[in-house]
Amino acid sequence: MSQREHDLVVVIDFGAQYAQLIARRVREAKVYSEIMPHTASRSEIMARAPKAIILSGGPSSVYEPGAPQLDAALVDGDTPVLGICYGFMAMAQVLGGSVARTGMREYGRTAVNVIDSSTTLLADLPSTVSAWMSHGDEVIAAPPGFRVTATSARATVAAFEDVDRRLAGVQWHPEVLHTEHGQQVLQHFLYDIAGCIPDWTPANIIEESVVAIQQQVGGKHVICGLSGGVDSAVAAALVQRAVGSQLTCVFVDHGLLRKGEAEQVERDYVAATGVDLKVVDASAQFLSALSGVADPEEKRKIIGREFIRTFEAAAREVVGETGEVEFLVQGTLYPDVVESGGGEGAANIKSHHNVGGLPEDLQFQLIEPLRTLFKDEVRAVGAQLGLPPGIVWRHPFPGPGLAIRIIGEVTRERLGVLREADAIARAELTAAGLERDIWQFPVVLLADIRSVGVQGDGRTYGHPIVLRPVTSEDAMTADWGRLPYEVLERISTRITNEVDQVNRVALDITSKPPATIEWE
């Protein structure tokens, strides 16, 4: 998809944990953004013809040997620039301001005082705002021509701007949710200083994607491995909108899905899109291959291998039915591209969470209609395409499915136990109106553990179920979801009453890090 008709904001990543978040916040302001590494040269950055540039934070001190450097020409030209945290200090330093190690560090929530009522960047903000700080150095003097617009108890210069040169910066992190009025600050820069036009919308994304896909595919046939997850569902729907009957989707039911998911894909997705769907029931094949295996990594390898074999056979059938198939749809997202080095090698097919490393004799050109999008944008596009809410708002679900939520060997009986417990947890979460407040809700069966319980006036020796609700924005970090006690109580009561062999329900309250979201 081409974004050249849209204004582009380039986020320069100085090693910040929040670089992707900055880019997302710009997208939320309906302006297209991309991330580039601080090692990119000025000519490489300007070749993208950015409407504006944002310099991210970073873990380094501007004084450290080997600290990321900022090319002065990047902030002394005609392109509007906003500096954030490290980017703010680097900007001050190269433009003639003063940065010092004063020993006055600020971390976490900090009161910032807006001292200039005529400011453009901080216009309409209260005189004091709570902002998220993370710095050890301090800007003690703004560059010549800049006005200081904010201070804090430990930052002599907490914000500055030179509106005539369209340059500005803040010491705090406006992109994080902990900062009050952070999105407002970013929008003041984007709209009022940089003059960006807010036209990056789901409708525009769809329109441009359809044109790009049609140009790429022509009259050839396309295949897509549909998992039922958000990414593959939206990617397939976009391609379906573009080429119609030239697309065949293959849905491999490996028998490791949650209750009702296979039926949802076959019924709701086809009804919403009219896609040609080939369903392969391979549950017996996968269960047989997993027999006797308890090691989580071995489970993943087996599932990946069997998926490849199954998809390969189905793909060959599609080729036999339709003639030559040249294109394969993949649900690559923008974070995948960034984390793979900004796109270098990003065309490689990912692990079995999507299609898997397909055999070399199955050569496809990739169609990746979502590779410029973040997850929230994918959901918005899915909704715009008319996909059912149950698919658009489906929680992320691992490719290996329930197999890695069973601690121990995977058997048909254990899958049945977990499937019922998981269905109850999801139903109660939805009934409480909390489904969209939780990023992911793994329900885990400790199949190799039994504990004593009392049910029906008798002692039982059943399995524990662990509930793992988490909140997150990108799954890179996560916190445990603070579900109301009454919701947890209903889930626990229903599971122990309705699910055989379960007599105990536990709650996992560990963040990520140190734990991962999934148990295996």
C-alpha positions as CSV (number, residue, x, y, z in Angstrom):
1,M,0.0,0.0,0.0
2,S,1.3,3.4,-0.9
3,Q,1.1,6.3,1.6
4,R,2.6,8.9,-0.6
5,E,-0.7,10.8,-0.9
6,H,-0.7,11.2,2.9
7,D,1.5,13.4,5.1
8,L,4.3,11.3,6.6
9,V,5.8,11.7,10.1
10,V,9.1,9.9,10.6
11,V,9.8,8.9,14.2
12,I,13.5,8.6,14.8
13,D,14.2,5.8,17.3
14,F,17.0,6.6,19.7
15,G,16.6,3.2,21.5
16,A,13.3,4.1,23.2
17,Q,11.0,1.6,24.7
18,Y,8.2,3.9,23.5
19,A,9.2,4.5,19.8
20,Q,6.3,2.3,18.5
21,L,4.0,4.0,20.9
22,I,4.9,7.4,19.6
23,A,4.2,6.2,16.1
24,R,0.8,4.8,17.2
25,R,-0.2,8.0,18.9
26,V,0.6,9.9,15.6
27,R,-1.6,7.4,13.8
28,E,-4.4,7.9,16.4
29,A,-4.2,11.6,15.3
30,K,-5.0,10.3,11.8
31,V,-1.6,11.1,10.5
32,Y,0.6,8.4,8.9
33,S,3.9,7.6,10.7
34,E,6.9,5.4,10.2
35,I,9.8,4.5,12.5
36,M,13.4,4.8,11.3
37,P,16.5,4.0,13.4
38,H,18.8,6.8,14.6
39,T,21.5,5.3,12.5
40,A,19.7,6.4,9.3
41,S,21.4,9.2,7.5
42,R,19.8,12.5,6.9
43,S,19.6,11.7,3.2
44,E,17.9,8.4,3.9
45,I,15.4,10.1,6.2
46,M,14.7,13.0,3.8
47,A,14.3,10.6,0.9
48,R,11.0,9.6,2.6
49,A,9.9,13.2,2.2
50,P,8.6,13.6,5.7
51,K,6.1,16.3,6.6
52,A,7.5,16.3,10.1
53,I,10.0,14.4,12.3
54,I,9.7,13.3,15.9
55,L,12.9,12.4,17.9
56,S,12.2,9.7,20.4
57,G,13.5,9.2,23.9
58,G,16.3,6.7,24.7
59,P,18.2,5.1,27.5
60,S,21.5,6.9,26.9
61,S,23.0,10.2,28.2
62,V,23.9,12.6,25.5
63,Y,27.4,12.7,27.2
64,E,28.0,9.0,27.1
65,P,30.7,7.7,24.7
66,G,28.9,6.0,21.8
67,A,25.5,7.7,22.6
68,P,23.2,8.1,19.6
69,Q,24.1,11.3,17.7
70,L,21.7,13.7,16.1
71,D,22.7,15.3,12.8
72,A,22.3,19.1,13.3
73,A,21.2,19.4,9.7
74,L,18.1,17.4,10.5
75,V,16.8,20.0,12.9
76,D,18.2,23.1,11.2
77,G,16.4,22.7,7.9
78,D,12.8,23.3,6.7
79,T,11.2,20.2,8.3
80,P,9.3,20.6,11.5
81,V,10.8,18.6,14.4
82,L,9.5,17.6,17.9
83,G,12.0,16.3,20.4
84,I,10.9,14.0,23.2
85,C,13.1,13.2,26.3
86,Y,16.5,12.1,24.8
87,G,15.5,13.6,21.5
88,F,14.7,16.9,23.3
89,M,18.1,17.0,24.9
90,A,19.9,16.0,21.8
91,M,18.0,18.7,19.9
92,A,18.9,21.3,22.5
93,Q,22.6,20.3,22.4
94,V,23.1,20.5,18.6
95,L,21.2,23.8,18.3
96,G,23.4,25.6,20.8
97,G,21.5,25.1,24.1
98,S,23.0,23.6,27.2
99,V,22.6,20.1,28.6
100,A,24.1,19.2,32.0
101,R,24.3,16.4,34.5
102,T,22.9,18.2,37.5
103,G,22.2,15.1,39.5
104,M,18.5,16.2,39.6
105,R,16.8,13.1,38.1
106,E,13.1,12.7,37.5
107,Y,11.4,9.3,37.0
108,G,7.6,8.6,36.9
109,R,4.8,11.0,37.4
110,T,6.0,14.6,37.7
111,A,4.2,17.9,38.0
112,V,5.0,20.2,35.0
113,N,4.3,23.9,35.1
114,V,3.3,25.7,31.9
115,I,4.8,29.1,32.2
116,D,4.0,30.7,28.8
117,S,0.4,31.3,28.0
118,S,1.1,32.1,24.4
119,T,2.7,28.7,23.7
120,T,1.6,26.8,20.6
121,L,2.7,23.3,21.6
122,L,1.2,23.5,25.1
123,A,-1.8,25.6,24.1
124,D,-5.0,25.2,26.2
125,L,-3.2,23.0,28.8
126,P,-3.8,23.7,32.5
127,S,-1.1,25.6,34.3
128,T,0.1,22.4,35.9
129,V,-0.1,18.9,34.4
130,S,1.0,15.5,35.6
131,A,3.6,14.1,33.1
132,W,5.7,11.0,32.8
133,M,9.4,11.8,33.2
134,S,12.4,9.5,32.8
135,H,15.7,11.5,32.6
136,G,19.0,12.0,34.4
137,D,20.4,14.9,32.4
138,E,18.8,18.3,32.2
139,V,18.4,21.1,29.6
140,I,19.6,24.1,31.6
141,A,19.4,26.6,28.7
142,A,17.3,26.6,25.6
143,P,18.9,27.1,22.2
144,P,19.1,30.7,20.8
145,G,15.7,31.8,19.5
146,F,13.7,29.3,21.6
147,R,11.1,30.2,24.2
148,V,11.0,28.1,27.4
149,T,7.4,27.2,27.9
150,A,7.4,24.7,30.8
151,T,9.5,23.8,33.9
152,S,9.4,21.3,36.6
153,A,10.9,21.0,40.1
154,R,14.0,19.3,38.6
155,A,14.0,20.5,35.0
156,T,15.0,24.1,34.4
157,V,13.8,23.7,30.8
158,A,11.0,21.1,30.5
159,A,9.7,22.4,27.2
160,F,10.7,24.9,24.5
161,E,9.6,26.0,21.1
162,D,10.6,28.1,18.1
163,V,7.4,28.3,16.1
164,D,8.9,30.4,13.3
165,R,11.3,27.5,12.6
166,R,8.6,25.0,13.5
167,L,10.8,23.3,16.1
168,A,9.7,22.2,19.6
169,G,10.4,19.7,22.3
170,V,9.4,18.4,25.7
171,Q,11.4,16.7,28.4
172,W,8.5,14.4,29.3
173,H,6.7,11.5,27.4
174,P,3.5,12.8,25.9
175,E,2.9,9.4,24.3
176,V,2.3,7.4,27.5
177,L,-1.1,7.1,29.1
178,H,0.3,8.3,32.4
179,T,0.8,11.8,30.9
180,E,-2.1,14.2,31.1
181,H,-3.0,15.9,27.9
182,G,-0.3,14.0,26.1
183,Q,-2.3,13.4,22.9
184,Q,-3.3,17.1,22.9
185,V,0.4,18.1,22.9
186,L,1.2,15.8,20.0
187,Q,-1.7,17.1,18.0
188,H,-0.7,20.7,18.6
189,F,2.7,19.8,17.0
190,L,1.2,17.8,14.2
191,Y,-1.6,20.2,13.2
192,D,-0.6,23.7,14.5
193,I,3.2,23.6,14.1
194,A,3.8,21.0,11.3
195,G,0.6,21.6,9.4
196,C,-0.2,17.9,8.9
197,I,-3.6,16.9,7.4
198,P,-5.5,14.2,9.5
199,D,-6.6,11.9,6.7
200,W,-5.2,8.6,7.7
201,T,-8.5,6.7,8.2
202,P,-9.7,3.1,7.9
203,A,-11.7,4.0,4.8
204,N,-8.7,5.5,3.1
205,I,-6.5,2.5,4.1
206,I,-9.0,0.1,2.6
207,E,-9.4,2.1,-0.6
208,E,-5.6,2.3,-1.1
209,S,-5.0,-1.4,-0.2
210,V,-7.6,-2.6,-2.7
211,V,-5.9,-0.6,-5.5
212,A,-2.4,-1.9,-4.5
213,I,-3.6,-5.5,-4.3
214,Q,-5.3,-5.3,-7.7
215,Q,-2.2,-3.9,-9.3
216,Q,0.0,-6.6,-7.7
217,V,-2.2,-9.6,-8.4
218,G,-3.7,-8.8,-11.8
219,G,-5.7,-11.9,-12.9
220,K,-3.7,-14.5,-10.9
221,H,-5.0,-16.7,-8.1
222,V,-4.3,-16.1,-4.4
223,I,-4.3,-18.4,-1.3
224,C,-4.5,-17.4,2.3
225,G,-4.0,-19.5,5.5
226,L,-7.0,-18.4,7.6
227,S,-6.6,-19.0,11.4
228,G,-9.7,-17.2,12.6
229,G,-7.5,-14.6,14.3
230,V,-7.8,-10.9,13.7
231,D,-4.8,-10.4,11.5
232,S,-5.4,-13.2,9.0
233,A,-9.1,-12.5,8.9
234,V,-8.6,-8.8,8.1
235,A,-5.9,-9.5,5.6
236,A,-8.0,-12.0,3.8
237,A,-11.0,-9.7,3.8
238,L,-9.0,-6.9,2.3
239,V,-7.7,-9.2,-0.5
240,Q,-11.3,-10.6,-1.0
241,R,-12.5,-7.0,-1.4
242,A,-9.8,-6.5,-4.1
243,V,-9.9,-9.7,-6.1
244,G,-13.0,-11.5,-5.1
245,S,-13.2,-15.1,-6.4
246,Q,-9.4,-15.1,-7.2
247,L,-8.9,-15.7,-3.5
248,T,-9.2,-19.1,-1.8
249,C,-8.8,-19.3,2.0
250,V,-7.6,-22.5,3.7
251,F,-8.7,-23.0,7.3
252,V,-6.8,-25.8,9.1
253,D,-8.7,-27.0,12.1
254,H,-6.0,-28.6,14.2
255,G,-8.4,-29.5,17.0
256,L,-6.7,-27.1,19.4
257,L,-9.1,-24.2,19.1
258,R,-11.4,-22.8,21.7
259,K,-15.0,-23.7,21.9
260,G,-17.0,-22.5,18.9
261,E,-14.1,-21.0,17.0
262,A,-14.0,-23.4,14.1
263,E,-17.8,-22.9,13.6
264,Q,-17.4,-19.2,13.9
265,V,-14.9,-19.1,11.1
266,E,-16.9,-21.4,8.8
267,R,-20.2,-19.6,9.5
268,D,-19.7,-16.0,10.4
269,Y,-16.6,-15.2,8.3
270,V,-17.9,-16.7,5.1
271,A,-21.3,-15.0,5.7
272,A,-19.6,-11.6,6.1
273,T,-17.1,-11.9,3.2
274,G,-18.4,-14.5,0.8
275,V,-14.9,-15.9,0.6
276,D,-14.2,-19.3,-1.0
277,L,-13.2,-21.3,2.1
278,K,-11.5,-24.7,2.2
279,V,-11.8,-26.3,5.6
280,V,-9.4,-29.1,6.6
281,D,-10.2,-31.1,9.7
282,A,-6.8,-32.3,10.8
283,S,-7.6,-32.7,14.5
284,A,-7.0,-36.4,14.6
285,Q,-3.6,-35.9,12.9
286,F,-2.5,-33.3,15.3
287,L,-3.6,-35.2,18.4
288,S,-1.8,-38.3,17.2
289,A,1.4,-36.4,16.6
290,L,1.2,-34.8,20.1
291,S,0.5,-38.1,21.9
292,G,2.9,-38.5,24.9
293,V,4.5,-35.1,24.4
294,A,4.7,-32.8,27.5
295,D,7.6,-30.5,26.6
296,P,6.3,-27.1,25.5
297,E,8.9,-26.4,22.8
298,E,8.5,-29.9,21.4
299,K,4.7,-29.3,21.2
300,R,5.3,-26.1,19.2
301,K,7.7,-27.8,16.8
302,I,5.2,-30.7,16.2
303,I,2.3,-28.3,15.6
304,G,4.4,-26.2,13.3
305,R,5.5,-29.2,11.3
306,E,2.0,-30.7,11.1
307,F,0.6,-27.4,10.1
308,I,3.1,-27.1,7.2
309,R,2.2,-30.6,6.0
310,T,-1.5,-29.9,6.2
311,F,-1.4,-26.5,4.5
312,E,1.0,-27.9,1.8
313,A,-1.5,-30.6,0.9
314,A,-4.4,-28.2,0.9
315,A,-2.5,-25.7,-1.2
316,R,-1.7,-28.4,-3.8
317,E,-5.4,-29.2,-4.0
318,V,-6.2,-25.5,-4.6
319,V,-3.6,-25.4,-7.3
320,G,-5.2,-28.4,-8.9
321,E,-8.6,-26.8,-8.7
322,T,-7.8,-23.3,-9.9
323,G,-4.6,-23.6,-11.9
324,E,-1.4,-21.8,-10.9
325,V,-1.4,-20.0,-7.6
326,E,1.2,-17.3,-7.4
327,F,0.3,-15.3,-4.3
328,L,0.1,-16.0,-0.6
329,V,-1.6,-13.6,1.9
330,Q,0.1,-13.1,5.2
331,G,-1.0,-11.0,8.1
332,T,2.3,-9.3,8.8
333,L,1.8,-6.1,11.0
334,Y,4.0,-3.0,11.2
335,P,5.5,-4.1,14.6
336,D,6.7,-7.3,12.8
337,V,8.4,-5.1,10.2
338,V,10.0,-2.8,12.8
339,E,11.2,-5.6,15.0
340,S,12.7,-7.4,12.0
341,G,15.0,-4.5,11.3
342,G,12.7,-2.0,9.6
343,G,11.7,-4.4,6.8
344,E,15.0,-6.0,6.0
345,G,14.1,-9.6,5.5
346,A,10.5,-9.0,6.6
347,A,9.1,-10.8,3.6
348,N,10.2,-14.1,5.1
349,I,7.2,-16.2,6.2
350,K,6.8,-16.1,9.9
351,S,6.5,-19.0,12.3
352,H,3.4,-21.2,12.5
353,H,1.4,-18.4,14.2
354,N,0.4,-17.6,10.6
355,V,1.3,-20.0,7.9
356,G,4.7,-21.4,8.8
357,G,8.0,-22.0,7.0
358,L,6.5,-23.5,3.9
359,P,8.5,-26.0,1.8
360,E,10.8,-24.6,-0.9
361,D,8.9,-26.1,-3.7
362,L,5.8,-24.1,-2.7
363,Q,6.9,-20.7,-4.1
364,F,4.6,-17.8,-3.6
365,Q,4.9,-14.0,-3.8
366,L,3.7,-12.5,-0.6
367,I,0.8,-10.1,-0.2
368,E,1.0,-8.3,3.1
369,P,-1.8,-5.7,3.1
370,L,-1.4,-5.0,6.9
371,R,2.4,-4.5,7.0
372,T,1.9,-0.7,7.6
373,L,-0.6,-1.1,10.4
374,F,-0.7,-1.5,14.1
375,K,-3.1,-3.9,15.8
376,D,-5.7,-1.2,16.7
377,E,-5.7,0.0,13.1
378,V,-6.2,-3.6,11.9
379,R,-9.3,-3.9,14.1
380,A,-10.6,-0.6,12.8
381,V,-10.1,-1.7,9.2
382,G,-11.8,-5.0,10.0
383,A,-14.8,-3.2,11.4
384,Q,-15.0,-1.0,8.4
385,L,-14.9,-4.1,6.2
386,G,-18.0,-5.4,8.0
387,L,-16.4,-8.3,9.8
388,P,-18.3,-9.6,12.8
389,P,-17.3,-8.1,16.2
390,G,-16.6,-11.6,17.5
391,I,-13.7,-11.8,15.0
392,V,-12.6,-8.1,15.0
393,W,-12.3,-8.0,18.8
394,R,-11.1,-11.5,19.3
395,H,-8.3,-11.7,21.9
396,P,-4.9,-12.7,20.5
397,F,-4.6,-16.4,20.5
398,P,-1.4,-18.4,20.0
399,G,-0.9,-20.5,16.8
400,P,-0.4,-23.7,18.8
401,G,-3.7,-23.0,20.4
402,L,-4.8,-24.8,23.6
403,A,-1.9,-27.2,23.4
404,I,0.4,-24.6,25.1
405,R,-2.3,-23.8,27.7
406,I,-2.3,-27.5,28.9
407,I,0.7,-28.0,31.2
408,G,1.5,-31.6,30.4
409,E,0.5,-34.0,27.6
410,V,-2.3,-32.9,25.3
411,T,-5.2,-35.4,25.1
412,R,-8.7,-35.2,23.7
413,E,-10.1,-35.4,27.3
414,R,-7.8,-32.6,28.6
415,L,-8.7,-30.4,25.7
416,G,-12.4,-30.9,26.5
417,V,-11.8,-29.8,30.1
418,L,-9.9,-26.7,29.2
419,R,-12.2,-25.8,26.3
420,E,-15.2,-25.8,28.7
421,A,-13.3,-23.8,31.4
422,D,-12.1,-21.3,28.8
423,A,-15.6,-20.8,27.4
424,I,-17.0,-20.0,30.8
425,A,-14.3,-17.5,31.6
426,R,-14.8,-15.8,28.2
427,A,-18.6,-15.8,28.6
428,E,-18.5,-14.2,32.0
429,L,-15.9,-11.6,30.9
430,T,-18.2,-10.6,28.0
431,A,-21.3,-10.6,30.2
432,A,-19.5,-8.1,32.5
433,G,-18.8,-5.9,29.6
434,L,-15.0,-6.2,30.2
435,E,-13.9,-8.0,27.0
436,R,-12.3,-5.0,25.4
437,D,-10.7,-3.9,28.7
438,I,-8.6,-7.1,28.7
439,W,-5.9,-7.6,26.0
440,Q,-5.7,-11.4,26.5
441,F,-7.2,-14.0,28.8
442,P,-5.3,-17.3,28.8
443,V,-7.0,-20.0,30.8
444,V,-4.5,-22.7,31.8
445,L,-5.0,-26.3,32.8
446,L,-2.4,-27.7,35.1
447,A,-2.9,-31.2,33.8
448,D,0.1,-32.7,35.6
449,I,-1.0,-31.4,39.0
450,R,-3.9,-32.6,41.2
451,S,-5.1,-31.1,44.4
452,V,-7.6,-32.3,47.1
453,G,-11.0,-30.7,47.1
454,V,-14.5,-31.3,48.5
455,Q,-17.4,-31.5,46.2
456,G,-20.8,-33.1,46.9
457,D,-19.8,-34.0,50.5
458,G,-16.9,-36.1,49.2
459,R,-13.2,-35.6,48.7
460,T,-12.0,-35.0,45.1
461,Y,-8.6,-35.1,43.5
462,G,-8.9,-32.7,40.6
463,H,-7.0,-30.4,38.4
464,P,-6.4,-26.7,39.0
465,I,-7.4,-24.1,36.4
466,V,-5.4,-20.9,36.3
467,L,-6.9,-17.6,35.1
468,R,-4.4,-15.2,33.4
469,P,-6.2,-11.9,32.4
470,V,-3.7,-9.3,31.2
471,T,-3.8,-5.7,30.0
472,S,-1.4,-4.5,27.4
473,E,-1.1,-2.3,24.3
474,D,1.3,-4.3,22.3
475,A,2.1,-7.5,24.3
476,M,5.7,-6.5,24.6
477,T,4.9,-5.7,28.3
478,A,1.8,-6.5,30.2
479,D,0.2,-6.2,33.6
480,W,-2.4,-8.5,35.2
481,G,-6.0,-7.4,34.7
482,R,-7.7,-6.3,37.8
483,L,-11.0,-8.0,37.2
484,P,-13.7,-7.3,39.8
485,Y,-13.9,-9.9,42.6
486,E,-17.6,-10.7,41.8
487,V,-16.6,-11.5,38.1
488,L,-13.7,-13.8,39.4
489,E,-16.1,-15.4,41.8
490,R,-18.7,-16.2,39.1
491,I,-16.0,-17.7,36.9
492,S,-14.6,-19.8,39.7
493,T,-18.0,-21.0,40.8
494,R,-19.1,-21.9,37.3
495,I,-15.9,-23.7,36.4
496,T,-15.9,-25.8,39.6
497,N,-19.6,-26.6,39.3
498,E,-19.8,-27.2,35.6
499,V,-16.4,-28.6,34.5
500,D,-15.6,-32.2,35.4
501,Q,-12.2,-33.0,37.0
502,V,-11.6,-29.3,38.1
503,N,-11.9,-28.5,41.8
504,R,-9.7,-25.4,42.1
505,V,-9.3,-22.0,40.3
506,A,-6.3,-19.8,40.8
507,L,-5.5,-16.3,39.5
508,D,-2.1,-15.4,38.0
509,I,-1.2,-11.9,39.1
510,T,2.3,-11.7,37.6
511,S,3.3,-8.9,35.2
512,K,5.4,-9.2,32.0
513,P,8.3,-9.1,32.7
514,P,9.2,-11.2,34.6
515,A,6.6,-13.7,33.4
516,T,5.4,-14.2,29.8
517,I,1.7,-13.9,28.9
518,E,1.4,-17.5,28.0
519,W,2.6,-20.2,30.5
520,E,4.3,-22.2,27.8
